[in-house]
Amino acid sequence: MFHRNPVGAPFTGEAYALGSAAITLAYWLVWILALGVHDSRRPAVFGTGPEEYNSVLTASLSTLGLLTLCLYLVDFAPQRSFLLVAGGSGIVLLLLGRWAWRKRLHQQRRRKRNSYRTLLVGERRKSSDVARLLRSNTLAGFDIVGVVTTDAEASDLLPGVTVVDTYKNLLGTIERFQTDTLIVTSADALTPRRLKRLGWELEPMGVRLIVATALMDVAGPRIHTRPVAGLPLIHVESPQFQGWRYLAKRALDIAGAIIGIIITSPILILILILIRVDSPGPVLFPQQRLGLRGRPFTMYKFRSMHIDAEHQLVGLLDQSDGNGVLFKMRDDPRVTKFGKFIRRHSLDELPQLFNVLRGDMSLVGPRPPLPQEADGYEEWMHRRMFVRPGVSGLWQVSGRSNLDWDESVRLDLYYVENWSLVGDLLILWRTIRAVAKGDGAY
């Protein structure tokens, strides 16, 4: 068996086999190196957020592209097709492996295992805020074991957290708490010279040094550190509300809505029939909502309540489980028997796929507000309407109806400020799981 090289001379079968083995080995070595260069195993991104998947994809696709180009240059045609298939399969398997490992890691961190023993250093009030936020996100893996305060007043900040009122013997405190991560919580906690020396002192101890900034609810991809004259300046990019990324999001919406309608069409027809059988009245429930830039549109749902639900609402307002802005009731008597089922699994939201096709909504975005709800917004809350509202969103995968008003607003604003295509895909995946389980919906 012979294979042609670029100058026309044939490769023998043995030479071709050796060349194939060498190229395959080179591919795996370059892939492993690229994963390291792109920091896919860096503790700061490993196990949480979309940055890990971004790093894996970037490293894998660049390696596959480089090897494919090289194979075209040496004219190994059979090996090209093999590597494209094997490389593509390898990327999928690697992403699935990372996802499976992340699930296991999250299970361990919920039990306070495989977490970073973290010591906070800074002004008392700021340290308290940082400790509260880190404790609320156990999956990030920061186990707060102690706080070293730099101001005079020292008292308990959080239950189970030891407070030390001096940082003069900071290295001794680090050893006493068996710390592997040190977070400086306020800029004035240590002088620049002391902070630099602290980094040197922590290096042989294997302790990570993290400096918390005053920034809140800003995702990693928007933050870039660029040193100028030895001073690390943190650049915060503006949120993306237009441009090619937004066009790509719209393309994803259209494709996803069409696919979703085709796949769920038998379910749509079945729900339509069962609503008719369950209670008299129309199948769809149209409602005025506010969309992009506050423009009103008609949002559609499958009807899950009796037709006189609006008249019954007045007598139920004092039983609301909400926070004074939205009406929520766990056992709402206005909901029909079949309505309880479709609400639990969010099947009543399926007609909104047609709203997505029309451009009123996106697959992922903030919850679309009612006009009377938006009338009570504070000025900063109107940023929720800087993007199209979503069929799903962070609120959908973070507790749904169990969330209070303030937390729902915070999650919506976080999405508006930090959305990304990869983040949208992760939210859609988490939505499928949340809907299947019926968590937090009523």
C-alpha positions in Angstrom: 0.0 0.0 0.0 1.4 3.4 -1.0 0.5 7.0 0.0 1.7 10.1 -1.8 3.8 12.8 -0.1 3.7 16.4 -1.2 6.4 16.0 -3.9 4.9 12.9 -5.4 7.0 10.2 -3.9 5.0 7.4 -2.4 5.0 6.6 1.4 5.4 2.9 2.0 2.9 1.2 4.3 5.4 1.0 7.2 6.4 4.7 6.8 2.8 5.7 6.6 2.0 3.8 9.8 5.0 5.4 11.6 4.0 8.8 10.4 0.4 8.3 11.5 1.5 7.2 15.0 3.9 10.2 15.2 1.2 12.7 14.2 -1.4 11.2 16.6 1.1 11.4 19.4 2.0 15.0 18.5 -1.7 15.9 18.5 -2.2 14.6 22.0 0.9 16.3 23.3 0.1 19.6 21.7 -3.5 19.3 23.0 -2.3 18.7 26.6 0.1 21.6 26.3 -2.6 23.9 24.9 -4.9 23.1 27.8 -2.2 24.1 30.2 -1.3 27.3 28.3 -5.0 28.3 28.4 -5.1 27.8 32.2 -8.0 25.2 32.0 -6.8 23.7 35.3 -6.1 26.9 37.1 -7.8 26.9 40.6 -9.4 30.3 39.9 -11.6 28.8 37.1 -11.6 25.1 37.9 -15.0 23.8 39.0 -17.1 27.0 38.8 -18.3 29.4 36.1 -18.2 29.2 32.3 -14.5 30.2 32.0 -13.3 26.6 32.5 -15.4 25.4 29.5 -14.3 28.4 27.5 -10.6 27.6 28.1 -11.1 23.9 27.2 -13.0 24.8 23.9 -10.4 27.4 22.9 -7.4 25.2 23.5 -9.1 22.1 21.9 -10.3 23.9 18.7 -7.0 25.8 18.2 -5.1 22.5 18.5 -7.4 20.7 16.1 -7.2 23.5 13.6 -3.4 23.6 13.8 -3.0 19.8 13.3 -5.5 19.8 10.4 -3.5 22.6 8.7 -0.2 20.6 9.1 -1.8 17.5 7.7 -3.0 19.3 4.6 0.6 20.5 4.1 2.0 17.0 4.3 -0.9 15.5 2.3 -1.9 12.8 4.8 -5.5 12.7 3.6 -6.7 9.5 5.5 -5.1 10.8 8.7 -6.8 14.2 8.2 -10.3 12.6 8.3 -9.4 10.4 11.2 -8.1 13.3 13.3 -11.1 15.4 12.5 -13.4 12.7 13.8 -11.2 11.6 16.7 -10.4 15.2 17.6 -14.1 16.3 17.6 -15.1 13.2 19.6 -12.2 13.9 22.0 -13.4 17.5 22.6 -17.0 16.3 23.4 -15.7 13.6 25.7 -13.4 16.1 27.5 -16.2 18.5 28.0 -18.4 15.7 29.4 -15.6 14.5 31.6 -15.1 18.1 33.0 -18.9 18.3 33.6 -19.0 15.0 35.4 -16.0 15.9 37.5 -17.6 19.3 38.3 -20.7 17.6 39.5 -18.7 15.4 41.8 -16.7 18.3 43.0 -19.9 20.3 43.8 -21.2 17.3 45.8 -18.1 17.3 47.9 -18.1 21.0 48.4 -21.6 20.9 49.7 -20.2 18.7 52.4 -17.3 21.1 53.0 -14.8 18.7 51.4 -12.3 19.5 48.7 -12.7 23.3 49.5 -10.1 26.0 50.1 -9.4 26.8 53.7 -9.7 30.5 53.5 -8.6 33.3 55.8 -9.9 36.8 55.3 -7.8 39.9 56.2 -9.3 43.4 56.2 -11.6 45.9 57.7 -14.3 44.3 59.8 -17.4 45.4 57.9 -15.9 44.6 54.4 -14.7 41.2 55.6 -18.2 40.5 56.9 -19.7 41.3 53.4 -17.1 39.1 51.6 -17.6 36.2 54.1 -21.4 36.4 53.6 -21.1 36.3 49.8 -18.6 33.5 49.7 -20.6 31.4 52.2 -23.7 31.9 50.0 -21.9 30.3 47.1 -20.6 27.0 48.5 -19.8 25.6 45.0 -17.0 28.2 44.6 -15.2 26.2 47.3 -14.1 28.9 49.8 -14.4 27.5 53.4 -14.1 30.6 55.6 -12.0 29.4 58.7 -11.1 32.8 60.2 -11.1 36.5 59.8 -8.2 38.8 60.7 -9.5 42.3 61.3 -7.4 45.4 60.8 -9.7 47.9 62.7 -10.1 48.3 66.4 -13.5 46.7 66.9 -13.4 42.9 66.7 -16.5 40.7 67.3 -18.2 37.7 65.8 -18.8 38.3 62.1 -20.4 35.0 61.2 -21.4 31.9 63.3 -18.5 29.4 63.4 -15.9 31.9 62.1 -13.0 32.8 64.5 -12.1 36.5 64.6 -8.5 37.6 65.3 -8.1 41.2 66.2 -4.5 41.7 65.0 -2.5 40.9 61.9 1.0 41.5 63.4 1.6 37.7 63.4 -0.3 37.0 60.2 2.0 34.2 59.1 1.5 32.4 62.4 -2.2 32.8 62.1 -2.1 31.3 58.6 -0.2 28.3 60.0 -2.6 28.0 63.0 -5.6 27.8 60.7 -3.9 25.6 58.2 -4.9 28.1 55.5 -4.3 27.5 51.8 -6.0 30.7 50.6 -5.7 34.2 51.9 -8.1 36.9 50.8 -7.4 40.6 51.5 -10.9 42.1 51.6 -10.2 45.9 51.7 -7.6 48.0 49.8 -6.5 49.9 52.9 -6.0 46.7 55.0 -2.3 46.5 54.0 0.1 49.0 52.5 1.3 48.2 48.9 4.8 47.4 50.3 3.4 45.1 52.9 1.1 43.4 50.4 4.1 42.7 48.1 6.1 41.3 50.9 3.1 39.2 52.0 3.0 37.6 48.5 6.7 36.7 48.8 6.2 35.2 52.3 3.2 33.1 51.1 5.0 31.7 48.1 7.1 29.0 49.9 4.0 28.2 52.1 1.9 27.3 49.0 -0.8 29.7 50.0 -2.8 31.6 47.3 -3.1 35.3 47.7 -6.4 36.9 46.5 -7.2 40.6 46.7 -10.9 41.5 46.7 -12.0 44.7 45.0 -15.0 46.9 45.5 -16.6 45.5 42.3 -19.8 43.6 42.8 -21.8 41.3 40.4 -19.2 41.7 37.5 -18.4 38.4 35.7 -14.8 37.4 35.0 -14.8 37.9 31.1 -15.5 41.6 31.6 -12.6 42.1 33.9 -9.0 42.6 32.6 -5.9 43.5 34.7 -3.3 45.5 32.8 -0.2 46.7 34.7 0.9 50.2 34.1 4.2 51.4 35.6 4.0 48.5 38.0 0.4 49.4 39.1 -2.2 46.7 38.3 -5.2 48.6 36.8 -8.4 46.7 36.6 -10.3 47.4 33.4 -14.1 46.7 33.5 -15.6 46.3 30.0 -19.0 47.7 29.3 -21.9 45.2 29.0 -22.7 44.0 25.5 -26.1 45.3 24.3 -25.3 45.4 20.5 -22.8 44.1 18.0 -22.0 40.7 16.6 -22.4 38.9 19.9 -25.9 40.2 20.2 -26.6 39.1 16.5 -25.3 35.7 17.4 -27.6 35.6 20.4 -30.6 36.4 18.1 -29.5 33.7 15.7 -29.3 31.2 18.6 -32.8 32.3 19.6 -34.3 31.7 16.2 -32.7 28.3 15.7 -33.5 27.2 19.3 -37.1 28.3 19.0 -37.7 26.5 15.7 -36.1 23.3 17.0 -38.0 23.6 20.3 -41.3 24.0 18.5 -40.7 21.1 16.2 -39.6 18.8 19.1 -42.4 19.8 21.4 -45.2 20.0 18.8 -46.8 16.7 20.0 -46.7 18.0 23.6 -48.2 21.3 22.5 -51.1 19.5 20.9 -51.6 17.2 23.9 -51.6 20.1 26.3 -54.1 22.0 24.1 -56.5 19.0 24.3 -56.1 18.4 28.0 -56.7 22.1 28.9 -60.0 21.9 27.0 -61.0 18.8 28.9 -59.9 20.1 32.3 -61.8 23.4 32.4 -63.9 25.6 30.1 -62.3 28.6 28.5 -59.6 29.6 26.1 -56.4 27.5 25.7 -54.0 30.4 25.7 -53.6 33.2 28.3 -52.4 36.4 26.7 -50.9 39.0 29.0 -49.3 42.4 28.4 -45.6 42.5 29.4 -42.7 44.9 28.8 -39.9 43.9 26.6 -36.7 45.4 25.2 -36.3 49.1 26.2 -39.7 48.9 27.9 -41.7 48.3 24.7 -45.1 46.5 25.5 -45.8 43.2 23.9 -48.3 40.4 24.3 -46.8 37.3 26.0 -48.6 34.0 25.6 -48.9 31.1 28.1 -51.1 28.0 28.2 -54.0 28.8 30.5 -53.4 27.2 33.9 -56.1 29.0 35.9 -59.9 29.3 35.9 -61.2 32.0 33.6 -62.3 34.2 36.5 -58.9 34.1 38.1 -58.4 37.9 37.9 -61.6 38.6 39.8 -60.6 36.1 42.6 -57.2 37.8 43.0 -58.5 40.8 45.1 -59.6 38.4 47.8 -56.3 36.6 47.9 -53.8 39.5 48.1 -53.4 39.3 51.8 -52.2 35.6 51.4 -49.4 36.4 49.0 -46.1 34.6 49.5 -44.3 37.3 47.5 -42.5 40.4 48.7 -45.2 43.0 48.1 -44.4 43.5 44.4 -45.5 40.2 42.8 -48.3 38.0 43.9 -47.2 34.5 44.8 -49.2 31.8 46.5 -48.0 28.2 46.9 -51.5 26.6 46.9 -53.3 29.1 44.7 -57.0 28.0 44.5 -57.4 29.7 41.1 -55.1 27.1 39.5 -56.8 24.1 37.8 -55.8 20.5 38.4 -54.0 20.2 35.1 -52.7 23.7 35.5 -50.8 22.7 38.6 -49.0 20.0 36.6 -48.0 22.2 33.7 -46.9 25.1 36.0 -44.8 22.7 38.1 -42.8 21.6 35.0 -43.1 25.1 33.2 -45.0 23.6 30.3 -47.3 26.6 30.4 -44.4 28.6 29.1 -44.0 26.7 25.8 -46.1 29.1 23.7 -43.4 31.8 24.5 -41.3 30.0 21.9 -43.5 31.8 19.3 -42.7 35.1 21.1 -39.1 34.3 20.6 -39.6 33.8 16.9 -41.4 37.2 16.7 -38.5 38.9 18.4 -40.4 39.9 21.5 -38.4 37.6 23.7 -35.1 35.6 23.9 -34.6 32.0 25.0 -32.6 33.4 27.9 -33.0 36.7 29.6 -34.5 38.6 32.5 -38.1 37.9 33.5 -40.5 40.1 31.5 -42.2 42.6 34.0 -45.8 43.6 34.1 -46.5 47.3 33.3 -47.8 48.0 36.8 -44.7 46.3 38.2 -42.3 48.5 36.2 -44.2 51.6 37.4 -42.8 51.0 40.8 -39.2 50.4 39.7 -36.4 52.5 41.0 -34.3 54.1 38.3 -31.5 51.5 38.4 -34.0 48.6 38.0 -34.9 49.7 34.5 -31.6 48.1 33.4 -33.4 44.8 33.4 -35.0 45.9 30.2 -31.8 46.7 28.3 -32.0 43.2 26.8 -34.9 41.1 25.5 -36.7 39.2 28.3 -36.3 35.5 28.4 -38.3 32.3 28.4 -35.7 31.2 31.0 -33.0 32.9 32.9 -30.9 32.9 36.0 -34.0 33.3 38.1 -35.4 30.1 36.5 -32.5 28.0 37.4 -31.8 29.5 40.9 -35.0 28.8 42.8 -37.8 30.1 40.5 -40.8 30.9 42.7 -38.9 30.3 45.9 -36.8 33.4 45.3 -37.8 36.7 47.0 -38.2 39.9 45.0 -34.8 41.4 45.8 -32.9 38.2 44.8 -34.9 37.9 41.6 -34.0 41.5 40.6 -30.3 40.9 41.6 -30.1 37.8 39.4 -31.8 39.6 36.4 -29.4 42.6 36.7 -26.4 40.2 36.9 -27.5 38.5 33.7 -28.0 41.8 31.9 -24.5 43.0 32.9 -22.7 39.8 32.2 -24.5 37.7 29.6 -22.6 35.5 27.1 -23.4 32.9 24.6 -21.7 30.2 26.6 -23.6 31.3 29.7 -26.9 31.2 27.8 -26.2 27.6 26.7 -25.4 26.6 30.3 -28.6 28.3 31.6 -30.6 26.4 28.9 -29.0 23.1 30.0 -29.8 23.9 33.7 -33.3 24.9 32.7 -34.0 21.5 31.2 -32.9 19.8 34.5 -34.9 22.3 36.7 -38.1 21.8 34.6 -37.7 18.0 34.7 -37.5 18.0 38.5 -40.1 20.7 38.9 -38.0 22.5 41.5 -39.3 25.8 43.0 -42.3 26.2 40.7 -45.9 26.7 41.9 
